[in-house]
Amino acid sequence: MSTMPVSIVMVDELQTWPHARPPFHRGSCHLTVDGPLEHLHTFATKLGLRREWFQNHRLAPHYDLTPSKRRLALTLGAEMVSAREQAKRRVAERNRVKVKGARQ
């Protein structure tokens, strides 16, 4: 019997961009996960996000959230983790995978 690894779904700080258009003109943030992307997609579905809104960025796959969706994500259990801390975690995870791969 296999078990899914525990993942943390995360949101970062709200950012306001001067030329953003609705619905992001009041700010936006990122919804990410530190585990399998399927966990991210499942959580995004709970927020009412469409799969086509997923941004499969090489370094930080994510969904963009409006302030109201960010509040809902936090209510549903996402954790606030700064963008800087998320980047540090991704680098550490990539290094861990490289080292593990080199040992095999």
N, C-alpha and C positions, 0 to 999 in steps of 0.2 A: 504494500500500500504506500503510495507516494504522497507526500504532503507538500503544499506550496510553501515556499520560503516567506517569512514575514517581511512585509514591505511597509515603508512609510511613505504615504502620499503627502506631498509638501506644497505649500504656497510660499512665495517670497513677498517682498515689500511691494506695495502699490507704487507705481511710477506714473507720473503725468508727463505726457509728451506734447510739446507745443503745437504740433501740426496733426495730432491724432483726430480721427473722425469718429462719429458715433458708431458703435456703442462705447468706444474706448477713450473718448474725449475727457471723461472724468477720472481716468486712470486705468491702469491695467497691471496685472501681475502674471506669473507663470504657475501652472499646475504641473508638478513633476512627480516622479517616484524613484525611490532608490532600489527598486527591484524590477521584476518583469513588467514589460510595457502592458501586458494584458491587465495587470492590476490598475494601471493608470487609466486604461480605456474603460474598465468596469466602473471605476470611480467617476470618470467623466460622464458616463451614461446616467449615473445617479443625479448629476448636476443638470442634466438636460442638454449636454453638449453633443454635437454631431461628430462622428468619427472623421469626417472630411475637414474638420477644423484643427485636427491634430497636426502639429508641426514636427516632422521627423528630422529635427536638427541633429547633425552628426555628434555634437558634443553635449547637447541638452535637449532631448526630445521633450516636447511640452504642449500644453494647451494654453492659450491666453485667456485670462479671466477678467471680467468687469468687476468693479467693487462689490456689487450685489452677489455675484457668483462666488467671489472670494469669501464673503461672509458665510454663504451657504456651505462652501467647502470646509471651512473651519468648524461649523456647526456639525457637519457630518463626520468629523474626525481627522481632517487634514491637519498637519502641523505647520506652524509658521517657522520656516528656516530661511535665514537670510540668503540672498543670491550668492554672496561670497562664500558662506558655509557650504551651500550646495555644490559650488564649484570645487571646493576643497575635497568634499566627499567623493565627487566623480573622479578627480585625479587620483585619490587614494585607491579607489576601487579599480581603476584602470591599471595602476601599478601592482595591486594585489593579483589581478588576473594575469598580468605579464609574468610575474614571479612564479605563480602557480603553474603556468604553462611551460615555463622554462625548466621546471623541476620534473615534469612528467616525461 
